[in-house]
Amino acid sequence: MTRKVDLRRFTGFQAITWACLFMLYAPLIVVMVYSFNDSNSITIWGGLSLRWYGDVFWGPEAEKFKVAALNSIVIAVSAAVVSTAIATSAATALLRAGRFRGKSLSFVLVNMPLMVPEIVTAVASLIFFSAIGFTAGYLTILVAHIVFCIPFAYLPIAARMQSIEDVYEHAAQDLYASKWQAFRLILLPLMAPGIISGFLLAFIISLDDFIITNFVKGAGIETLPTAIFGSVKQGIKPNIMAISTLLLLVSVLFVTLSWLVGRKGQKQ
């Protein structure tokens, strides 16, 4: 009988954990706090105020951020829908189709974007689009985001499918249902929490992406992360902290929803 190892009992483990959490989240907390700063300076505290949140929506740069946010949302929704559909098909093939030649290779290809550094994916996408004469624009961003989001959608979908025994589908087929009917009427509704979780995760990954987008976007096309980066190059302003805080809260909300939906599906 194997004993479970409690990592918390190792000397220094708790201190290292707190140090890592501090380095990860302290900068985010600083940005959030100073987004409520009434001062024009990003380092001098001038009291609590919501003026910079108002500046995001009605200030001189408001129109630019609105257009960039709309671009981000449209691309993120489209990429999430397509990548979730591909991830669902991939999970069904890898987990329900039995053994077939190239199964291991297919699994590696589906999860490749997770293992390859994002900058490598960005450069490779740029070279590929240039080689085939694909004009940089919305479509290049969308294609690159779909490829990058597939493994993020695949993970919760595959986890949900693995928890569903195939006896339900066999029972349906014993009652004269076709394989497609068994999938559509039995397996797909049971997979719904995983599919929703995968969609939410793919959506927020696409919405937050900067590196790939910055490489493959065309001239004059901006998403919210690239618009923020463009403003930062001209100097960090307090309104950038406000919009960064809003984007951070949206990210936290969608990741939390993805986790809650996936957890509820596992319990069911």
C-alpha positions in Angstrom: 0.0 0.0 0.0 1.5 3.3 -1.1 1.5 6.3 1.2 0.4 9.7 0.0 3.1 12.3 0.2 2.1 15.6 1.9 4.3 18.2 0.2 3.3 20.8 2.8 5.4 18.9 5.4 8.6 19.5 3.4 10.9 22.2 4.9 10.6 25.4 3.1 7.7 24.3 0.9 5.2 26.8 2.4 7.7 29.7 2.2 8.4 29.0 -1.5 4.7 28.8 -2.2 4.0 32.1 -0.7 7.0 33.7 -2.4 5.8 32.4 -5.8 2.3 33.7 -5.2 3.6 37.1 -4.1 5.8 37.4 -7.3 2.8 36.4 -9.5 0.1 38.5 -7.9 1.7 41.5 -6.3 2.2 43.4 -9.6 -1.4 42.7 -10.5 -2.6 44.1 -7.1 -0.4 47.2 -7.5 -2.0 47.8 -10.9 -5.5 47.4 -9.5 -4.9 49.7 -6.6 -3.3 52.5 -8.7 -6.2 52.3 -11.2 -8.2 54.1 -8.5 -5.6 56.7 -8.0 -6.9 60.3 -8.4 -3.4 61.6 -9.4 -2.1 62.0 -12.9 1.0 60.2 -11.8 1.3 56.4 -11.7 3.6 56.5 -8.7 2.2 59.3 -6.5 -1.0 58.5 -4.6 -3.6 61.3 -4.8 -6.6 59.6 -3.2 -9.4 57.3 -4.3 -11.2 58.1 -7.6 -12.9 56.5 -10.5 -11.8 59.2 -13.0 -9.6 56.8 -15.0 -12.4 54.3 -15.5 -14.5 57.1 -16.9 -11.5 58.1 -19.1 -11.5 54.6 -20.5 -15.1 54.9 -21.7 -15.3 58.7 -22.5 -11.7 60.0 -22.6 -9.6 60.9 -25.7 -8.6 57.3 -26.3 -12.0 55.8 -25.6 -12.9 55.3 -29.3 -9.7 53.5 -30.0 -10.2 51.1 -27.1 -13.8 50.5 -28.0 -12.9 49.5 -31.5 -10.1 47.3 -30.2 -12.4 45.7 -27.6 -15.0 44.9 -30.3 -12.3 43.3 -32.5 -11.1 41.2 -29.6 -14.6 40.0 -28.7 -15.6 39.1 -32.3 -12.3 37.3 -32.9 -12.4 35.6 -29.4 -16.0 34.3 -29.9 -15.3 33.1 -33.4 -12.1 31.4 -32.4 -13.7 29.8 -29.4 -16.6 28.4 -31.4 -14.4 26.8 -34.1 -11.7 25.6 -31.7 -14.4 24.1 -29.4 -16.0 22.2 -32.3 -12.6 20.9 -33.4 -11.6 20.0 -29.9 -14.9 18.1 -29.4 -14.4 16.2 -32.6 -10.8 15.4 -31.6 -11.8 14.2 -28.2 -14.5 11.9 -29.7 -12.0 10.4 -32.1 -9.2 9.9 -29.6 -11.3 8.7 -26.7 -14.3 6.9 -28.4 -12.9 5.6 -31.7 -10.8 2.8 -30.3 -7.3 2.1 -31.6 -6.3 3.4 -35.0 -3.0 4.1 -36.7 -1.6 7.6 -35.8 -3.6 7.9 -32.6 -0.6 8.9 -30.5 0.6 11.3 -33.2 -2.9 12.9 -33.4 -2.8 13.4 -29.6 0.6 15.1 -29.8 -0.6 17.4 -32.7 -3.7 18.4 -30.8 -1.7 19.4 -27.7 1.4 20.8 -29.6 0.5 24.5 -29.1 0.7 23.9 -25.3 4.2 22.5 -25.5 5.7 25.0 -28.1 6.6 28.4 -26.8 4.1 31.0 -27.9 6.7 33.2 -29.5 7.7 30.2 -31.7 4.0 29.7 -32.7 3.8 33.4 -33.5 6.9 33.4 -35.7 5.9 30.2 -37.4 2.4 31.6 -38.2 3.8 34.8 -39.6 6.2 32.8 -41.9 3.5 30.5 -43.0 1.0 33.2 -43.9 3.8 35.1 -45.7 4.8 32.0 -47.6 1.3 31.3 -48.9 0.6 35.0 -49.7 -2.0 35.4 -47.0 -2.7 39.1 -46.4 -2.4 39.9 -42.7 -5.7 41.0 -41.2 -8.7 39.7 -39.2 -8.5 36.3 -40.9 -4.9 35.6 -40.1 -5.6 36.5 -36.4 -8.6 34.3 -36.4 -6.8 31.3 -37.9 -3.8 31.6 -35.6 -6.1 32.0 -32.5 -8.1 28.9 -33.5 -5.0 26.8 -33.7 -3.7 28.1 -30.4 -7.0 27.7 -28.6 -7.7 24.1 -29.6 -5.7 22.4 -26.8 -7.2 24.7 -24.2 -10.7 23.7 -25.3 -9.7 20.1 -25.7 -8.5 19.6 -22.1 -11.8 20.1 -20.2 -13.8 18.4 -23.0 -11.5 15.3 -22.9 -11.6 15.3 -19.1 -15.4 15.3 -19.1 -15.6 12.6 -21.8 -13.2 10.3 -19.9 -15.5 10.5 -16.9 -18.5 9.2 -19.0 -18.6 5.5 -19.3 -19.4 4.2 -22.8 -22.2 1.9 -21.4 -24.7 4.7 -22.1 -23.9 4.7 -25.8 -23.9 0.9 -26.0 -27.3 0.8 -24.3 -28.6 3.3 -26.9 -27.3 1.3 -29.8 -28.8 -1.9 -28.2 -32.1 0.0 -28.5 -31.6 0.4 -32.2 -30.0 3.9 -32.1 -27.4 4.7 -34.8 -23.9 5.8 -33.7 -24.8 9.3 -34.7 -28.0 9.2 -32.6 -26.2 7.8 -29.6 -23.6 10.6 -29.9 -26.1 13.4 -30.5 -28.8 12.3 -28.0 -26.7 10.6 -25.3 -23.1 11.5 -25.3 -23.3 15.2 -26.4 -25.7 16.3 -23.6 -23.6 14.5 -21.0 -20.5 16.3 -22.4 -22.2 19.7 -22.3 -20.4 21.0 -19.1 -17.0 20.1 -20.5 -17.9 21.7 -23.9 -19.1 24.9 -22.2 -16.0 24.9 -20.0 -13.7 24.5 -23.0 -15.5 27.3 -24.9 -15.1 29.7 -22.0 -11.4 28.8 -21.6 -10.7 29.2 -25.3 -12.6 32.5 -25.4 -10.5 34.1 -22.6 -7.2 32.7 -24.1 -8.0 34.3 -27.4 -9.2 37.6 -25.8 -6.0 37.9 -23.7 -3.5 36.9 -26.4 -0.9 39.5 -27.4 2.2 37.7 -28.8 0.6 35.8 -31.6 -1.8 38.7 -32.4 1.0 41.2 -32.6 2.9 39.1 -35.1 0.0 38.2 -37.5 -2.3 41.3 -37.4 -2.4 43.6 -40.3 -1.6 47.3 -40.3 -4.3 49.4 -38.7 -6.0 46.4 -37.0 -5.8 46.3 -33.2 -7.2 44.1 -30.5 -7.4 45.2 -26.9 -4.0 43.8 -25.8 -2.2 45.3 -28.8 -4.0 48.6 -28.3 -2.9 48.6 -24.6 0.7 47.8 -25.7 0.6 50.6 -28.3 -0.5 53.1 -25.6 2.2 51.9 -23.1 4.9 52.5 -25.7 4.0 56.2 -25.5 4.2 56.2 -21.7 2.3 54.5 -19.0 -0.8 56.4 -18.1 -3.3 55.8 -15.3 -6.0 55.0 -17.7 -3.9 52.0 -18.9 -4.1 50.6 -15.4 -7.8 51.0 -15.3 -8.4 49.2 -18.6 -5.8 46.5 -17.6 -7.8 46.0 -14.4 -11.0 45.6 -16.3 -9.4 43.1 -18.6 -8.0 41.2 -15.6 -11.4 41.0 -14.0 -13.0 39.7 -17.2 -10.3 37.0 -17.4 -10.8 36.0 -13.8 -14.6 35.8 -14.3 -14.4 33.6 -17.4 -11.7 31.3 -15.9 -13.8 31.0 -12.7 -16.9 30.2 -14.7 -15.0 27.6 -16.7 -13.8 26.0 -13.5 -17.2 26.0 -11.9 -18.9 24.5 -15.0 -16.3 21.8 -15.3 -16.5 21.0 -11.6 -20.3 20.8 -11.7 -20.1 18.5 -14.7 -17.7 16.2 -12.8 -20.0 16.0 -9.8 -23.0 15.1 -12.0 
